């Protein structure tokens, strides 16, 4: 029984790793201008160890530095009301999911 559980856990980990690789390679890097606009008009709450957060960050490539990111692992005092990560706060609305750049542009008005 223990061996079966270990195999199942290893398969789940492998699927997650594969999904991260596929998701990060399937998105062209966001332009600096778009990343700056999205960063100016939103907050992104992430957490150390969150694979979905890493996927969201990787969509922006090197321009992730222009986002307004709060890491709830290190800045817990700034994360009141944040239950899941990644969470976007855009125009006072809370969205707890990974978004495409196109969707973020729509939500922030950065089209």
C-alpha positions in Angstrom: 0.0 0.0 0.0 2.8 2.4 0.8 4.6 1.7 -2.5 1.3 2.5 -4.4 0.9 5.8 -2.5 4.5 6.8 -3.2 4.1 6.0 -7.0 0.9 8.1 -7.0 2.6 11.0 -5.3 5.5 10.9 -7.7 3.2 10.8 -10.7 1.3 13.9 -9.4 4.6 15.7 -8.9 5.7 14.8 -12.4 2.4 16.1 -13.9 2.7 19.4 -12.0 6.3 19.9 -13.2 5.3 19.1 -16.8 2.4 21.5 -16.6 4.7 24.3 -15.3 7.1 23.7 -18.1 4.4 23.7 -20.8 2.7 26.8 -19.3 5.9 28.8 -19.1 7.0 27.9 -22.7 3.7 28.5 -24.3 3.5 32.3 -23.6 5.6 34.9 -25.4 7.2 37.3 -23.1 5.1 40.4 -22.3 6.3 43.7 -23.5 7.8 46.2 -21.0 5.1 48.7 -21.7 2.3 46.3 -21.1 3.9 44.9 -17.9 4.4 48.4 -16.5 0.8 49.3 -17.2 -0.5 46.1 -15.6 1.8 46.7 -12.6 0.6 50.2 -12.2 -3.0 49.2 -12.2 -3.0 46.0 -10.1 -1.4 44.2 -7.2 -0.4 40.5 -7.4 -0.3 38.5 -4.2 1.9 35.4 -4.4 3.5 33.0 -1.9 6.8 31.2 -1.8 6.4 27.6 -3.0 3.2 28.4 -5.0 3.6 26.7 -8.4 0.6 28.6 -9.9 2.2 31.8 -8.8 5.4 30.9 -10.6 3.5 30.2 -13.7 1.8 33.6 -13.5 5.2 35.3 -13.0 6.8 33.4 -15.8 4.2 34.6 -18.2 5.8 38.1 -17.8 9.3 36.9 -18.4 12.0 39.4 -17.4 9.3 42.1 -17.2 7.9 40.6 -14.1 10.0 43.2 -12.2 7.4 45.9 -13.3 4.5 44.2 -11.4 3.3 45.3 -8.0 4.0 42.0 -6.2 3.4 41.2 -2.6 4.8 37.9 -1.4 2.5 36.7 1.4 5.2 34.3 2.8 7.5 37.2 3.6 4.9 40.1 4.0 2.1 38.4 5.9 1.0 41.7 7.4 0.1 43.0 3.9 -2.0 39.9 3.0 -5.1 40.3 5.1 -8.1 38.8 3.3 -5.9 36.9 0.8 -6.9 33.3 1.0 -5.3 31.8 -2.2 -2.4 32.7 -4.3 -1.9 33.9 -6.9 -4.5 36.7 -6.2 -4.8 39.8 -8.3 -6.4 43.0 -7.0 -7.6 45.1 -9.9 -9.9 48.1 -9.5 -10.9 46.9 -6.1 -11.9 43.4 -7.3 -10.2 40.2 -6.1 -9.3 37.5 -8.6 -7.6 34.4 -7.3 -6.4 32.6 -10.5 -3.7 32.6 -13.2 -4.6 35.0 -16.0 -3.3 35.4 -19.5 -1.7 38.7 -20.5 -4.7 39.4 -22.7 -7.2 39.0 -19.8 -5.0 41.1 -17.5 -5.0 43.8 -20.2 -8.8 43.7 -20.4 -9.2 43.9 -16.6 -6.6 46.7 -16.1 -7.5 48.7 -19.2 -4.0 48.3 -20.5 -5.0 47.3 -24.0 
